[in-house]
Each structure stands twice: as C-alpha cells, then as structure tokens.
Amino acid sequence: MVAYAGKIKFLRYGFYKGKKGFALWVHAKSKAKMKARVRELTSRRTINDHKKWKKVDLKRCVVGWVNYYKLADMGTYLQSVDEWMRRRIRMVFWKKRKRVRRRWRNLLKLGISNANAGILAKLQKGILADGRQLNTTNSPQG
C-alpha cells in the first residue's frame, strides 16, 4: 500500500519532504497527547490538592517527551509549547494564592508596582486571562 509521506505516522513521528529530502516532525496526534497530559497535570482538580501537585511529574513528562522527539524538527513548536506551559504553571501558582492580600503581597515581591499589584490582585477574569494580564504587565516592553 502506498501513502503520501505527510500522512504516515511511524513510531509517533511524522514525515515531510524538505530541501534535503525527507525529514522527521512530531505527528499531530502525539502533540495533542502531550498537551492533554500537561493539562491533566496542571488541571484545577490537581491544583486544589496542593500536596498532590508536583512539578517533578510535569518535568518528567516534558523532558521525556522532548528527549523522545529530539530527532524531529520542532524548534518553533517547542517555543509555542513553552509559552503555553509557562502560562499553565503561572495559573497553578495564581490558583494557590486565593486571597487578594496574599496575591498582592506576592506580586510586590516580584517587583510589580504597588498600584499595578493592587489592580492585578483583584482581577476576576479567570485564571488563564489573569495569567496573560500578569505576563503583559510584567514584561520589559511595557
């Protein structure tokens, strides 16, 4: 049976034709499984049980995944996954600090101005939206 190289999945790798012939990339199903696993490890249910959430499990999952796919071309994909995972981890810690005063105090420790810390500590948009807001406020550009 003959199939198009872009449709083939072998050992969780996909293939594409590049300038120097065929090359490897991470198959879409494998990417989806990794994201689902990270979501599971950083879910609200896991976060609420503080003793259950361990960053070691998350690190083991990600390092193992990257080492398995080290032969594939995935530089830009890893950059986007890194941004997404940092937002998820920021969500974990934001969820742990449930009280406004505790959030405000920890934002001051991060070096955010008193006015911005007060505004951010009171945000009620949702955890991921608050995480994006924290990221833009704390960025060096603005």
N, C-alpha and C positions, 0 to 999 in steps of 0.2 A: 504494500500500500504506500502510495506517495502522498506527501502532505507538504504544504507551504512551510518553510522554515520558521516563520513567525508564529505559527500555530502550535508548534511542537513543544512539549514540556518533558524534559528528561532530568531526573534527579532534582526536581524542583527548580531547574534552570530553564530559561527560555533562550532562543537564539535569534539573531538578526544579522543581516548582511551589511558589513561596514566597508570601509575603504580597503582594508587589508584582508578581506574575506569574512568568514562568519565569526561572530563573537558571542559571548555569553551575557545575559542580563537576568535579573531576578524576575521570575514569572509573576503575573498579576495576582494569581491565587495565593502565592507564597507571601506577597506583600500584604494582602488582605488578612491572612492568618496571623502574621506578625503584629499588625495593628490591632487585631482582635485580642491577642494575648496581652498586649500592653494596656489596652482598655480594661481588660479583666483585672490586671494587677494594680491599676490606678483608678478603679471604679469607686463610686461613692460608698458602696456597701463595704468594700475593703478598707476605705479610708476611715469610716466611722469606728471601726475596731482598730484603734491605734496600735495595739500590740500585734495585730495580725499583719499590718502593712510593713513590709521590709524592703528597703531599697536594694538589698542583696539579691532578692529574687528578680527584680527588674533588671539589675545589672547583668545577672547570669543569663537571662533571656536575650538581652540585646547583644551582649558580647558573643554569645554562642551563635546567634543569627548572623552577625557581621562576619565572624570567622568562617562560617559555612559558605557564605557567598563572596568570599574575598576574591575569587577569580572573575566575578562578574563586573561589568561596567555599571557603577551605581553611585558615582560622586554627587551628582545633583540630587538624586533621590535621597541619599543619606543626609544631605543638607536640609531638605524639606522635612524629613522624618525627625531630625534633631530639633528643629524649631517646634514641631508639633509635640514632641516628647517633653521638651522643656516647659511648654505651656501646661501639659498634663501634670508634671511634677509640681509646678507652681500652684496648680489647682489643689493638689494634695495638701500642701502646706497652708494655703489660704483657708481650706476647709477645716484644718486642725484648729486654727485661731478663730473661734466662733464669736467672741465678744469684740465689740468695737474698740474698747480701750486696749485690749491685747493686740489687735491688729494695728492700731495707731502707734503703740509703743514699738512694735517690731518694725514698722515702716520707718520710724525715726532712726532706729538702729541701722537701717540700710542706707541712711544718708538722704532721705527724701525730706524736703522742707516741711515745716510744721503745717502750713496751710494745705499743701498737697496731701500730706499724710492724713489730715482730718477728712478731706474730701474722699480719698480712696478708701479709708476705713469704713465709711458709711455707705459705700456703693451697694446697691441691692439688685444689680442687673443679672446676676447669676455668676457662678464660679468661673466659667471659661471667659465670659465677657469681662469680668473684673480682672482676670489674668492678662487679657490683651491690653486693658487700660493701664495696668501696672507696668507692662512692658513698654508702652509708648511713653509713659510719664518718666520712667527710669532710664530711658535711652539717652545716649550722649548728644543726639542731634537736637533734641528739644526738650 
